[in-house]
Amino acid sequence: MPAPRILICGSLAIDTIMVFPDRFARHILPNETHVLSVSFQIGEMRREWGGCAGNIAYNLKGLGGEPVVMATIGDDVPGYAERLRGKQIAAEGVRVIPGSYTAQAYIITDMDDNQITAFHPGAMNESHRNCVGDVADIALGIVAPD
């Protein structure tokens, strides 16, 4: 008997993760935060497929589940839905919002594990356009954060 299909409603995002090979504290002056203007030269950078729905689906599939992702993405990142399908994760609930960016997080971590993050929700702001009833044969639903 096949595993029941589990609908995961939430975000799909692209995470750009960077490592600053120094300490923010050496560059952000506590007495000058009202005029904050800094630039960090990054030592390492990588891009990851992210978002709560994507991460949950990937892990659920690894545990033998049958996840179905419902999320919105922009038309700027071709291949996100195909990547899910390539991992045998159903993506019929993924809606592309034309003219929008896929949600993106830019995370800089310093040597003290402090982080500065910028996040752009992009197409995630249109997740209200998805309808759970559009996806058939669902046994259980998970509402993950956008």
Chimera marker file (.cmm) of the C-alpha trace (Angstrom):
<marker_set name="trace">
<marker id="1" x="0.000" y="0.000" z="0.000" r="1" g="1" b="0" radius="0.5"/>
<marker id="2" x="1.447" y="3.411" z="-0.942" r="1" g="1" b="0" radius="0.5"/>
<marker id="3" x="2.124" y="5.964" z="1.772" r="1" g="1" b="0" radius="0.5"/>
<marker id="4" x="-0.615" y="8.588" z="2.211" r="1" g="1" b="0" radius="0.5"/>
<marker id="5" x="-0.014" y="11.904" z="0.473" r="1" g="1" b="0" radius="0.5"/>
<marker id="6" x="0.744" y="14.758" z="2.867" r="1" g="1" b="0" radius="0.5"/>
<marker id="7" x="0.133" y="18.327" z="1.685" r="1" g="1" b="0" radius="0.5"/>
<marker id="8" x="2.709" y="20.835" z="2.935" r="1" g="1" b="0" radius="0.5"/>
<marker id="9" x="1.634" y="24.466" z="2.599" r="1" g="1" b="0" radius="0.5"/>
<marker id="10" x="4.432" y="26.968" z="3.167" r="1" g="1" b="0" radius="0.5"/>
<marker id="11" x="7.345" y="28.728" z="1.578" r="1" g="1" b="0" radius="0.5"/>
<marker id="12" x="9.835" y="27.833" z="-1.111" r="1" g="1" b="0" radius="0.5"/>
<marker id="13" x="12.864" y="30.116" z="-1.110" r="1" g="1" b="0" radius="0.5"/>
<marker id="14" x="16.422" y="30.493" z="-2.285" r="1" g="1" b="0" radius="0.5"/>
<marker id="15" x="18.934" y="30.949" z="0.534" r="1" g="1" b="0" radius="0.5"/>
<marker id="16" x="22.238" y="32.681" z="-0.154" r="1" g="1" b="0" radius="0.5"/>
<marker id="17" x="24.508" y="31.860" z="2.774" r="1" g="1" b="0" radius="0.5"/>
<marker id="18" x="27.729" y="33.791" z="3.273" r="1" g="1" b="0" radius="0.5"/>
<marker id="19" x="30.559" y="33.634" z="5.808" r="1" g="1" b="0" radius="0.5"/>
<marker id="20" x="32.275" y="36.837" z="6.909" r="1" g="1" b="0" radius="0.5"/>
<marker id="21" x="35.799" y="35.856" z="8.041" r="1" g="1" b="0" radius="0.5"/>
<marker id="22" x="35.884" y="38.464" z="10.808" r="1" g="1" b="0" radius="0.5"/>
<marker id="23" x="33.667" y="39.772" z="13.602" r="1" g="1" b="0" radius="0.5"/>
<marker id="24" x="30.819" y="42.218" z="13.000" r="1" g="1" b="0" radius="0.5"/>
<marker id="25" x="31.708" y="43.848" z="16.338" r="1" g="1" b="0" radius="0.5"/>
<marker id="26" x="34.943" y="45.130" z="14.806" r="1" g="1" b="0" radius="0.5"/>
<marker id="27" x="33.032" y="46.971" z="12.066" r="1" g="1" b="0" radius="0.5"/>
<marker id="28" x="29.750" y="48.030" z="13.675" r="1" g="1" b="0" radius="0.5"/>
<marker id="29" x="30.459" y="50.713" z="16.243" r="1" g="1" b="0" radius="0.5"/>
<marker id="30" x="27.928" y="50.653" z="19.121" r="1" g="1" b="0" radius="0.5"/>
<marker id="31" x="27.979" y="54.459" z="19.434" r="1" g="1" b="0" radius="0.5"/>
<marker id="32" x="27.345" y="54.926" z="15.710" r="1" g="1" b="0" radius="0.5"/>
<marker id="33" x="24.384" y="52.610" z="14.968" r="1" g="1" b="0" radius="0.5"/>
<marker id="34" x="22.177" y="55.614" z="14.123" r="1" g="1" b="0" radius="0.5"/>
<marker id="35" x="24.344" y="56.109" z="11.001" r="1" g="1" b="0" radius="0.5"/>
<marker id="36" x="24.964" y="52.489" z="10.104" r="1" g="1" b="0" radius="0.5"/>
<marker id="37" x="26.629" y="52.034" z="6.740" r="1" g="1" b="0" radius="0.5"/>
<marker id="38" x="28.859" y="48.985" z="6.390" r="1" g="1" b="0" radius="0.5"/>
<marker id="39" x="30.194" y="46.714" z="3.694" r="1" g="1" b="0" radius="0.5"/>
<marker id="40" x="31.568" y="43.231" z="4.303" r="1" g="1" b="0" radius="0.5"/>
<marker id="41" x="33.888" y="41.325" z="1.997" r="1" g="1" b="0" radius="0.5"/>
<marker id="42" x="32.654" y="37.754" z="2.098" r="1" g="1" b="0" radius="0.5"/>
<marker id="43" x="35.047" y="34.810" z="2.246" r="1" g="1" b="0" radius="0.5"/>
<marker id="44" x="32.608" y="32.008" z="1.364" r="1" g="1" b="0" radius="0.5"/>
<marker id="45" x="29.227" y="31.916" z="-0.340" r="1" g="1" b="0" radius="0.5"/>
<marker id="46" x="26.794" y="29.205" z="-1.367" r="1" g="1" b="0" radius="0.5"/>
<marker id="47" x="23.229" y="29.039" z="-2.610" r="1" g="1" b="0" radius="0.5"/>
<marker id="48" x="20.719" y="26.510" z="-1.295" r="1" g="1" b="0" radius="0.5"/>
<marker id="49" x="17.160" y="25.531" z="-2.119" r="1" g="1" b="0" radius="0.5"/>
<marker id="50" x="15.209" y="26.536" z="0.978" r="1" g="1" b="0" radius="0.5"/>
<marker id="51" x="11.873" y="27.508" z="2.409" r="1" g="1" b="0" radius="0.5"/>
<marker id="52" x="9.884" y="25.756" z="5.122" r="1" g="1" b="0" radius="0.5"/>
<marker id="53" x="7.688" y="23.711" z="2.763" r="1" g="1" b="0" radius="0.5"/>
<marker id="54" x="10.684" y="22.604" z="0.713" r="1" g="1" b="0" radius="0.5"/>
<marker id="55" x="12.724" y="21.611" z="3.759" r="1" g="1" b="0" radius="0.5"/>
<marker id="56" x="9.845" y="19.709" z="5.369" r="1" g="1" b="0" radius="0.5"/>
<marker id="57" x="9.021" y="17.914" z="2.098" r="1" g="1" b="0" radius="0.5"/>
<marker id="58" x="12.636" y="16.893" z="1.535" r="1" g="1" b="0" radius="0.5"/>
<marker id="59" x="12.950" y="15.452" z="5.045" r="1" g="1" b="0" radius="0.5"/>
<marker id="60" x="9.524" y="13.789" z="4.953" r="1" g="1" b="0" radius="0.5"/>
<marker id="61" x="10.472" y="12.090" z="1.677" r="1" g="1" b="0" radius="0.5"/>
<marker id="62" x="13.693" y="10.873" z="3.301" r="1" g="1" b="0" radius="0.5"/>
<marker id="63" x="11.582" y="9.253" z="6.020" r="1" g="1" b="0" radius="0.5"/>
<marker id="64" x="9.482" y="7.402" z="3.430" r="1" g="1" b="0" radius="0.5"/>
<marker id="65" x="6.566" y="9.842" z="3.266" r="1" g="1" b="0" radius="0.5"/>
<marker id="66" x="4.764" y="11.155" z="0.188" r="1" g="1" b="0" radius="0.5"/>
<marker id="67" x="4.905" y="14.956" z="0.431" r="1" g="1" b="0" radius="0.5"/>
<marker id="68" x="3.006" y="17.287" z="-1.881" r="1" g="1" b="0" radius="0.5"/>
<marker id="69" x="4.231" y="20.892" z="-1.828" r="1" g="1" b="0" radius="0.5"/>
<marker id="70" x="1.866" y="23.856" z="-2.081" r="1" g="1" b="0" radius="0.5"/>
<marker id="71" x="3.677" y="27.181" z="-2.425" r="1" g="1" b="0" radius="0.5"/>
<marker id="72" x="4.196" y="30.150" z="-4.707" r="1" g="1" b="0" radius="0.5"/>
<marker id="73" x="7.424" y="30.913" z="-6.561" r="1" g="1" b="0" radius="0.5"/>
<marker id="74" x="8.499" y="33.581" z="-9.014" r="1" g="1" b="0" radius="0.5"/>
<marker id="75" x="9.403" y="33.103" z="-12.638" r="1" g="1" b="0" radius="0.5"/>
<marker id="76" x="13.015" y="34.085" z="-11.884" r="1" g="1" b="0" radius="0.5"/>
<marker id="77" x="14.196" y="30.676" z="-10.661" r="1" g="1" b="0" radius="0.5"/>
<marker id="78" x="13.463" y="28.094" z="-13.334" r="1" g="1" b="0" radius="0.5"/>
<marker id="79" x="13.761" y="24.594" z="-12.102" r="1" g="1" b="0" radius="0.5"/>
<marker id="80" x="12.535" y="24.728" z="-8.495" r="1" g="1" b="0" radius="0.5"/>
<marker id="81" x="9.424" y="22.614" z="-9.175" r="1" g="1" b="0" radius="0.5"/>
<marker id="82" x="11.453" y="20.340" z="-11.468" r="1" g="1" b="0" radius="0.5"/>
<marker id="83" x="14.022" y="19.860" z="-8.700" r="1" g="1" b="0" radius="0.5"/>
<marker id="84" x="11.245" y="18.773" z="-6.324" r="1" g="1" b="0" radius="0.5"/>
<marker id="85" x="9.870" y="16.331" z="-8.900" r="1" g="1" b="0" radius="0.5"/>
<marker id="86" x="13.409" y="15.029" z="-9.487" r="1" g="1" b="0" radius="0.5"/>
<marker id="87" x="13.501" y="14.112" z="-5.789" r="1" g="1" b="0" radius="0.5"/>
<marker id="88" x="10.097" y="12.403" z="-6.249" r="1" g="1" b="0" radius="0.5"/>
<marker id="89" x="8.321" y="15.165" z="-4.336" r="1" g="1" b="0" radius="0.5"/>
<marker id="90" x="4.961" y="16.060" z="-5.875" r="1" g="1" b="0" radius="0.5"/>
<marker id="91" x="4.811" y="19.701" z="-6.954" r="1" g="1" b="0" radius="0.5"/>
<marker id="92" x="1.344" y="20.056" z="-8.461" r="1" g="1" b="0" radius="0.5"/>
<marker id="93" x="0.572" y="22.621" z="-5.745" r="1" g="1" b="0" radius="0.5"/>
<marker id="94" x="3.460" y="24.899" z="-6.744" r="1" g="1" b="0" radius="0.5"/>
<marker id="95" x="2.168" y="28.034" z="-8.460" r="1" g="1" b="0" radius="0.5"/>
<marker id="96" x="4.434" y="30.339" z="-10.493" r="1" g="1" b="0" radius="0.5"/>
<marker id="97" x="3.612" y="34.036" z="-10.088" r="1" g="1" b="0" radius="0.5"/>
<marker id="98" x="4.655" y="35.776" z="-13.341" r="1" g="1" b="0" radius="0.5"/>
<marker id="99" x="6.746" y="38.907" z="-12.898" r="1" g="1" b="0" radius="0.5"/>
<marker id="100" x="7.672" y="38.023" z="-9.311" r="1" g="1" b="0" radius="0.5"/>
<marker id="101" x="10.853" y="36.907" z="-7.636" r="1" g="1" b="0" radius="0.5"/>
<marker id="102" x="10.982" y="33.691" z="-5.639" r="1" g="1" b="0" radius="0.5"/>
<marker id="103" x="11.361" y="34.389" z="-1.910" r="1" g="1" b="0" radius="0.5"/>
<marker id="104" x="15.025" y="34.874" z="-1.070" r="1" g="1" b="0" radius="0.5"/>
<marker id="105" x="17.095" y="35.097" z="2.103" r="1" g="1" b="0" radius="0.5"/>
<marker id="106" x="20.600" y="36.528" z="2.255" r="1" g="1" b="0" radius="0.5"/>
<marker id="107" x="22.383" y="35.436" z="5.423" r="1" g="1" b="0" radius="0.5"/>
<marker id="108" x="25.823" y="36.620" z="6.536" r="1" g="1" b="0" radius="0.5"/>
<marker id="109" x="27.414" y="34.834" z="9.509" r="1" g="1" b="0" radius="0.5"/>
<marker id="110" x="30.529" y="36.126" z="11.257" r="1" g="1" b="0" radius="0.5"/>
<marker id="111" x="33.201" y="34.261" z="13.214" r="1" g="1" b="0" radius="0.5"/>
<marker id="112" x="31.187" y="34.660" z="16.458" r="1" g="1" b="0" radius="0.5"/>
<marker id="113" x="28.119" y="33.065" z="14.786" r="1" g="1" b="0" radius="0.5"/>
<marker id="114" x="26.282" y="36.397" z="14.747" r="1" g="1" b="0" radius="0.5"/>
<marker id="115" x="24.037" y="36.777" z="11.728" r="1" g="1" b="0" radius="0.5"/>
<marker id="116" x="22.686" y="39.558" z="9.564" r="1" g="1" b="0" radius="0.5"/>
<marker id="117" x="19.790" y="38.469" z="7.362" r="1" g="1" b="0" radius="0.5"/>
<marker id="118" x="17.873" y="40.249" z="4.617" r="1" g="1" b="0" radius="0.5"/>
<marker id="119" x="14.699" y="38.569" z="3.344" r="1" g="1" b="0" radius="0.5"/>
<marker id="120" x="12.552" y="39.351" z="0.320" r="1" g="1" b="0" radius="0.5"/>
<marker id="121" x="9.202" y="37.471" z="0.287" r="1" g="1" b="0" radius="0.5"/>
<marker id="122" x="8.507" y="38.055" z="-3.415" r="1" g="1" b="0" radius="0.5"/>
<marker id="123" x="5.979" y="35.544" z="-4.778" r="1" g="1" b="0" radius="0.5"/>
<marker id="124" x="5.383" y="34.235" z="-1.262" r="1" g="1" b="0" radius="0.5"/>
<marker id="125" x="3.164" y="37.314" z="-0.758" r="1" g="1" b="0" radius="0.5"/>
<marker id="126" x="0.736" y="35.684" z="-3.197" r="1" g="1" b="0" radius="0.5"/>
<marker id="127" x="0.392" y="32.374" z="-1.339" r="1" g="1" b="0" radius="0.5"/>
<marker id="128" x="-3.238" y="33.271" z="-0.563" r="1" g="1" b="0" radius="0.5"/>
<marker id="129" x="-3.951" y="32.477" z="-4.229" r="1" g="1" b="0" radius="0.5"/>
<marker id="130" x="-3.366" y="28.762" z="-3.603" r="1" g="1" b="0" radius="0.5"/>
<marker id="131" x="-6.336" y="26.545" z="-2.813" r="1" g="1" b="0" radius="0.5"/>
<marker id="132" x="-5.988" y="23.295" z="-0.876" r="1" g="1" b="0" radius="0.5"/>
<marker id="133" x="-8.943" y="21.896" z="-2.827" r="1" g="1" b="0" radius="0.5"/>
<marker id="134" x="-6.887" y="22.060" z="-6.036" r="1" g="1" b="0" radius="0.5"/>
<marker id="135" x="-4.754" y="19.092" z="-4.930" r="1" g="1" b="0" radius="0.5"/>
<marker id="136" x="-6.389" y="15.645" z="-4.878" r="1" g="1" b="0" radius="0.5"/>
<marker id="137" x="-5.943" y="12.598" z="-2.669" r="1" g="1" b="0" radius="0.5"/>
<marker id="138" x="-4.519" y="14.285" z="0.427" r="1" g="1" b="0" radius="0.5"/>
<marker id="139" x="-4.636" y="12.384" z="3.716" r="1" g="1" b="0" radius="0.5"/>
<marker id="140" x="-3.032" y="14.990" z="5.967" r="1" g="1" b="0" radius="0.5"/>
<marker id="141" x="-2.000" y="18.628" z="5.788" r="1" g="1" b="0" radius="0.5"/>
<marker id="142" x="0.864" y="20.576" z="7.327" r="1" g="1" b="0" radius="0.5"/>
<marker id="143" x="0.719" y="24.363" z="7.479" r="1" g="1" b="0" radius="0.5"/>
<marker id="144" x="4.334" y="25.511" z="7.615" r="1" g="1" b="0" radius="0.5"/>
<marker id="145" x="5.492" y="29.112" z="8.001" r="1" g="1" b="0" radius="0.5"/>
<marker id="146" x="5.690" y="31.281" z="4.935" r="1" g="1" b="0" radius="0.5"/>
<link id1="1" id2="2" r="1" g="1" b="0" radius="0.2"/>
<link id1="2" id2="3" r="1" g="1" b="0" radius="0.2"/>
<link id1="3" id2="4" r="1" g="1" b="0" radius="0.2"/>
<link id1="4" id2="5" r="1" g="1" b="0" radius="0.2"/>
<link id1="5" id2="6" r="1" g="1" b="0" radius="0.2"/>
<link id1="6" id2="7" r="1" g="1" b="0" radius="0.2"/>
<link id1="7" id2="8" r="1" g="1" b="0" radius="0.2"/>
<link id1="8" id2="9" r="1" g="1" b="0" radius="0.2"/>
<link id1="9" id2="10" r="1" g="1" b="0" radius="0.2"/>
<link id1="10" id2="11" r="1" g="1" b="0" radius="0.2"/>
<link id1="11" id2="12" r="1" g="1" b="0" radius="0.2"/>
<link id1="12" id2="13" r="1" g="1" b="0" radius="0.2"/>
<link id1="13" id2="14" r="1" g="1" b="0" radius="0.2"/>
<link id1="14" id2="15" r="1" g="1" b="0" radius="0.2"/>
<link id1="15" id2="16" r="1" g="1" b="0" radius="0.2"/>
<link id1="16" id2="17" r="1" g="1" b="0" radius="0.2"/>
<link id1="17" id2="18" r="1" g="1" b="0" radius="0.2"/>
<link id1="18" id2="19" r="1" g="1" b="0" radius="0.2"/>
<link id1="19" id2="20" r="1" g="1" b="0" radius="0.2"/>
<link id1="20" id2="21" r="1" g="1" b="0" radius="0.2"/>
<link id1="21" id2="22" r="1" g="1" b="0" radius="0.2"/>
<link id1="22" id2="23" r="1" g="1" b="0" radius="0.2"/>
<link id1="23" id2="24" r="1" g="1" b="0" radius="0.2"/>
<link id1="24" id2="25" r="1" g="1" b="0" radius="0.2"/>
<link id1="25" id2="26" r="1" g="1" b="0" radius="0.2"/>
<link id1="26" id2="27" r="1" g="1" b="0" radius="0.2"/>
<link id1="27" id2="28" r="1" g="1" b="0" radius="0.2"/>
<link id1="28" id2="29" r="1" g="1" b="0" radius="0.2"/>
<link id1="29" id2="30" r="1" g="1" b="0" radius="0.2"/>
<link id1="30" id2="31" r="1" g="1" b="0" radius="0.2"/>
<link id1="31" id2="32" r="1" g="1" b="0" radius="0.2"/>
<link id1="32" id2="33" r="1" g="1" b="0" radius="0.2"/>
<link id1="33" id2="34" r="1" g="1" b="0" radius="0.2"/>
<link id1="34" id2="35" r="1" g="1" b="0" radius="0.2"/>
<link id1="35" id2="36" r="1" g="1" b="0" radius="0.2"/>
<link id1="36" id2="37" r="1" g="1" b="0" radius="0.2"/>
<link id1="37" id2="38" r="1" g="1" b="0" radius="0.2"/>
<link id1="38" id2="39" r="1" g="1" b="0" radius="0.2"/>
<link id1="39" id2="40" r="1" g="1" b="0" radius="0.2"/>
<link id1="40" id2="41" r="1" g="1" b="0" radius="0.2"/>
<link id1="41" id2="42" r="1" g="1" b="0" radius="0.2"/>
<link id1="42" id2="43" r="1" g="1" b="0" radius="0.2"/>
<link id1="43" id2="44" r="1" g="1" b="0" radius="0.2"/>
<link id1="44" id2="45" r="1" g="1" b="0" radius="0.2"/>
<link id1="45" id2="46" r="1" g="1" b="0" radius="0.2"/>
<link id1="46" id2="47" r="1" g="1" b="0" radius="0.2"/>
<link id1="47" id2="48" r="1" g="1" b="0" radius="0.2"/>
<link id1="48" id2="49" r="1" g="1" b="0" radius="0.2"/>
<link id1="49" id2="50" r="1" g="1" b="0" radius="0.2"/>
<link id1="50" id2="51" r="1" g="1" b="0" radius="0.2"/>
<link id1="51" id2="52" r="1" g="1" b="0" radius="0.2"/>
<link id1="52" id2="53" r="1" g="1" b="0" radius="0.2"/>
<link id1="53" id2="54" r="1" g="1" b="0" radius="0.2"/>
<link id1="54" id2="55" r="1" g="1" b="0" radius="0.2"/>
<link id1="55" id2="56" r="1" g="1" b="0" radius="0.2"/>
<link id1="56" id2="57" r="1" g="1" b="0" radius="0.2"/>
<link id1="57" id2="58" r="1" g="1" b="0" radius="0.2"/>
<link id1="58" id2="59" r="1" g="1" b="0" radius="0.2"/>
<link id1="59" id2="60" r="1" g="1" b="0" radius="0.2"/>
<link id1="60" id2="61" r="1" g="1" b="0" radius="0.2"/>
<link id1="61" id2="62" r="1" g="1" b="0" radius="0.2"/>
<link id1="62" id2="63" r="1" g="1" b="0" radius="0.2"/>
<link id1="63" id2="64" r="1" g="1" b="0" radius="0.2"/>
<link id1="64" id2="65" r="1" g="1" b="0" radius="0.2"/>
<link id1="65" id2="66" r="1" g="1" b="0" radius="0.2"/>
<link id1="66" id2="67" r="1" g="1" b="0" radius="0.2"/>
<link id1="67" id2="68" r="1" g="1" b="0" radius="0.2"/>
<link id1="68" id2="69" r="1" g="1" b="0" radius="0.2"/>
<link id1="69" id2="70" r="1" g="1" b="0" radius="0.2"/>
<link id1="70" id2="71" r="1" g="1" b="0" radius="0.2"/>
<link id1="71" id2="72" r="1" g="1" b="0" radius="0.2"/>
<link id1="72" id2="73" r="1" g="1" b="0" radius="0.2"/>
<link id1="73" id2="74" r="1" g="1" b="0" radius="0.2"/>
<link id1="74" id2="75" r="1" g="1" b="0" radius="0.2"/>
<link id1="75" id2="76" r="1" g="1" b="0" radius="0.2"/>
<link id1="76" id2="77" r="1" g="1" b="0" radius="0.2"/>
<link id1="77" id2="78" r="1" g="1" b="0" radius="0.2"/>
<link id1="78" id2="79" r="1" g="1" b="0" radius="0.2"/>
<link id1="79" id2="80" r="1" g="1" b="0" radius="0.2"/>
<link id1="80" id2="81" r="1" g="1" b="0" radius="0.2"/>
<link id1="81" id2="82" r="1" g="1" b="0" radius="0.2"/>
<link id1="82" id2="83" r="1" g="1" b="0" radius="0.2"/>
<link id1="83" id2="84" r="1" g="1" b="0" radius="0.2"/>
<link id1="84" id2="85" r="1" g="1" b="0" radius="0.2"/>
<link id1="85" id2="86" r="1" g="1" b="0" radius="0.2"/>
<link id1="86" id2="87" r="1" g="1" b="0" radius="0.2"/>
<link id1="87" id2="88" r="1" g="1" b="0" radius="0.2"/>
<link id1="88" id2="89" r="1" g="1" b="0" radius="0.2"/>
<link id1="89" id2="90" r="1" g="1" b="0" radius="0.2"/>
<link id1="90" id2="91" r="1" g="1" b="0" radius="0.2"/>
<link id1="91" id2="92" r="1" g="1" b="0" radius="0.2"/>
<link id1="92" id2="93" r="1" g="1" b="0" radius="0.2"/>
<link id1="93" id2="94" r="1" g="1" b="0" radius="0.2"/>
<link id1="94" id2="95" r="1" g="1" b="0" radius="0.2"/>
<link id1="95" id2="96" r="1" g="1" b="0" radius="0.2"/>
<link id1="96" id2="97" r="1" g="1" b="0" radius="0.2"/>
<link id1="97" id2="98" r="1" g="1" b="0" radius="0.2"/>
<link id1="98" id2="99" r="1" g="1" b="0" radius="0.2"/>
<link id1="99" id2="100" r="1" g="1" b="0" radius="0.2"/>
<link id1="100" id2="101" r="1" g="1" b="0" radius="0.2"/>
<link id1="101" id2="102" r="1" g="1" b="0" radius="0.2"/>
<link id1="102" id2="103" r="1" g="1" b="0" radius="0.2"/>
<link id1="103" id2="104" r="1" g="1" b="0" radius="0.2"/>
<link id1="104" id2="105" r="1" g="1" b="0" radius="0.2"/>
<link id1="105" id2="106" r="1" g="1" b="0" radius="0.2"/>
<link id1="106" id2="107" r="1" g="1" b="0" radius="0.2"/>
<link id1="107" id2="108" r="1" g="1" b="0" radius="0.2"/>
<link id1="108" id2="109" r="1" g="1" b="0" radius="0.2"/>
<link id1="109" id2="110" r="1" g="1" b="0" radius="0.2"/>
<link id1="110" id2="111" r="1" g="1" b="0" radius="0.2"/>
<link id1="111" id2="112" r="1" g="1" b="0" radius="0.2"/>
<link id1="112" id2="113" r="1" g="1" b="0" radius="0.2"/>
<link id1="113" id2="114" r="1" g="1" b="0" radius="0.2"/>
<link id1="114" id2="115" r="1" g="1" b="0" radius="0.2"/>
<link id1="115" id2="116" r="1" g="1" b="0" radius="0.2"/>
<link id1="116" id2="117" r="1" g="1" b="0" radius="0.2"/>
<link id1="117" id2="118" r="1" g="1" b="0" radius="0.2"/>
<link id1="118" id2="119" r="1" g="1" b="0" radius="0.2"/>
<link id1="119" id2="120" r="1" g="1" b="0" radius="0.2"/>
<link id1="120" id2="121" r="1" g="1" b="0" radius="0.2"/>
<link id1="121" id2="122" r="1" g="1" b="0" radius="0.2"/>
<link id1="122" id2="123" r="1" g="1" b="0" radius="0.2"/>
<link id1="123" id2="124" r="1" g="1" b="0" radius="0.2"/>
<link id1="124" id2="125" r="1" g="1" b="0" radius="0.2"/>
<link id1="125" id2="126" r="1" g="1" b="0" radius="0.2"/>
<link id1="126" id2="127" r="1" g="1" b="0" radius="0.2"/>
<link id1="127" id2="128" r="1" g="1" b="0" radius="0.2"/>
<link id1="128" id2="129" r="1" g="1" b="0" radius="0.2"/>
<link id1="129" id2="130" r="1" g="1" b="0" radius="0.2"/>
<link id1="130" id2="131" r="1" g="1" b="0" radius="0.2"/>
<link id1="131" id2="132" r="1" g="1" b="0" radius="0.2"/>
<link id1="132" id2="133" r="1" g="1" b="0" radius="0.2"/>
<link id1="133" id2="134" r="1" g="1" b="0" radius="0.2"/>
<link id1="134" id2="135" r="1" g="1" b="0" radius="0.2"/>
<link id1="135" id2="136" r="1" g="1" b="0" radius="0.2"/>
<link id1="136" id2="137" r="1" g="1" b="0" radius="0.2"/>
<link id1="137" id2="138" r="1" g="1" b="0" radius="0.2"/>
<link id1="138" id2="139" r="1" g="1" b="0" radius="0.2"/>
<link id1="139" id2="140" r="1" g="1" b="0" radius="0.2"/>
<link id1="140" id2="141" r="1" g="1" b="0" radius="0.2"/>
<link id1="141" id2="142" r="1" g="1" b="0" radius="0.2"/>
<link id1="142" id2="143" r="1" g="1" b="0" radius="0.2"/>
<link id1="143" id2="144" r="1" g="1" b="0" radius="0.2"/>
<link id1="144" id2="145" r="1" g="1" b="0" radius="0.2"/>
<link id1="145" id2="146" r="1" g="1" b="0" radius="0.2"/>
</marker_set>
